């Protein structure tokens, strides 16, 4: 019975086109991060041809793993385009390593490690 279930799952996944697979239909990349005072600007590129809804964006402390700030709004990124998403911090970032993380509506995630020197 287990092998029949596995066969059905594998054959249905293999028979789908890439646009039907959620993990292939939404792919984004963080191209760069810039900091201006207490604002972190994250530049996100849509790597596929279809529009992608980019959802929550987070700034995470690379040492502790704590989320320092987030932008919960969502925006649509057209295929191949780059957008800027801003996250406002309550304070200036001290020296250290941080992670910018962006998610899509279907759960795809992209991260970018940056340092404040």
C-alpha positions as CSV (number, residue, x, y, z in Angstrom):
1,X,0.0,0.0,0.0
2,X,2.8,2.4,0.8
3,X,4.6,1.8,-2.5
4,X,1.3,2.5,-4.3
5,X,0.9,5.8,-2.5
6,X,4.5,6.7,-3.2
7,X,4.1,5.8,-6.9
8,X,1.0,7.9,-7.3
9,X,2.7,10.9,-5.7
10,X,5.9,10.6,-7.7
11,X,4.0,10.1,-11.0
12,X,1.7,13.0,-10.4
13,X,4.6,15.3,-9.5
14,X,6.7,14.2,-12.5
15,X,3.8,14.7,-14.9
16,X,3.2,18.3,-13.8
17,X,4.8,21.2,-15.8
18,X,7.2,23.5,-13.9
19,X,4.5,26.3,-13.8
20,X,2.2,23.9,-11.9
21,X,4.7,23.1,-9.2
22,X,4.5,25.8,-6.4
23,X,8.1,25.6,-5.5
24,X,9.1,26.4,-9.2
25,X,6.4,28.9,-10.0
26,X,7.7,31.4,-7.4
27,X,11.4,32.1,-7.1
28,X,12.9,35.3,-5.9
29,X,16.4,36.5,-5.0
30,X,17.6,39.3,-2.8
31,X,20.0,41.2,-5.0
32,X,21.3,43.7,-2.5
33,X,20.7,45.4,0.8
34,X,21.3,49.1,1.7
35,X,21.1,50.9,5.0
36,X,20.1,54.6,5.4
37,X,19.8,55.5,9.1
38,X,17.3,53.2,10.6
39,X,15.8,52.1,7.2
40,X,17.0,48.9,5.6
41,X,16.2,48.7,1.9
42,X,16.0,45.2,0.4
43,X,16.1,44.8,-3.4
44,X,14.2,41.7,-4.5
45,X,14.3,40.2,-8.0
46,X,11.5,37.9,-9.4
47,X,13.4,35.1,-11.2
48,X,10.4,33.7,-13.1
49,X,8.2,35.1,-15.9
50,X,4.9,35.2,-13.9
51,X,4.0,37.7,-11.2
52,X,5.0,36.8,-7.7
53,X,3.5,38.3,-4.5
54,X,6.3,39.0,-2.0
55,X,5.0,38.9,1.5
56,X,6.6,39.4,4.9
57,X,10.2,40.7,4.9
58,X,12.4,40.3,8.0
59,X,15.7,41.6,9.4
60,X,17.2,39.0,11.7
61,X,20.2,39.3,14.0
62,X,22.8,36.8,12.6
63,X,24.2,36.0,16.0
64,X,21.1,35.6,18.1
65,X,18.5,34.7,15.5
66,X,16.1,37.3,16.8
67,X,13.9,39.1,14.4
68,X,14.7,42.8,14.8
69,X,12.1,44.2,12.4
70,X,9.6,43.1,9.8
71,X,7.5,44.5,7.0
72,X,4.3,42.5,6.8
73,X,2.9,44.2,3.7
74,X,2.9,42.4,0.4
75,X,3.6,43.6,-3.1
76,X,3.4,42.0,-6.5
77,X,6.7,41.8,-8.4
78,X,6.3,41.4,-12.2
79,X,8.3,38.7,-13.9
80,X,12.0,39.6,-14.1
81,X,11.6,42.9,-12.3
82,X,13.5,44.2,-9.2
83,X,11.6,46.0,-6.4
84,X,12.7,47.8,-3.3
85,X,11.1,46.9,0.0
86,X,11.9,49.0,3.1
87,X,12.0,47.9,6.7
88,X,12.1,50.5,9.4
89,X,14.1,49.7,12.5
90,X,13.5,51.2,16.0
91,X,17.2,52.0,16.2
92,X,20.3,52.1,14.1
93,X,21.9,48.7,13.5
94,X,25.1,48.2,15.6
95,X,28.1,46.5,14.1
96,X,27.4,42.9,13.4
97,X,26.1,40.3,10.9
98,X,22.4,40.4,9.9
99,X,20.1,38.4,7.6
100,X,17.5,39.9,5.3
101,X,14.7,37.4,4.6
102,X,11.8,37.6,2.2
103,X,9.0,35.2,1.6
104,X,6.4,34.8,-1.1
105,X,2.7,34.0,-0.9
106,X,3.3,30.3,-1.6
107,X,6.1,30.0,1.0
108,X,9.3,30.4,-1.1
109,X,12.0,32.1,0.9
110,X,15.2,34.0,0.0
111,X,17.9,35.2,2.4
112,X,20.8,37.6,2.2
113,X,23.5,37.9,4.8
114,X,25.0,41.4,5.3
115,X,27.3,43.1,7.7
116,X,27.3,46.4,9.4
117,X,30.9,47.6,10.0
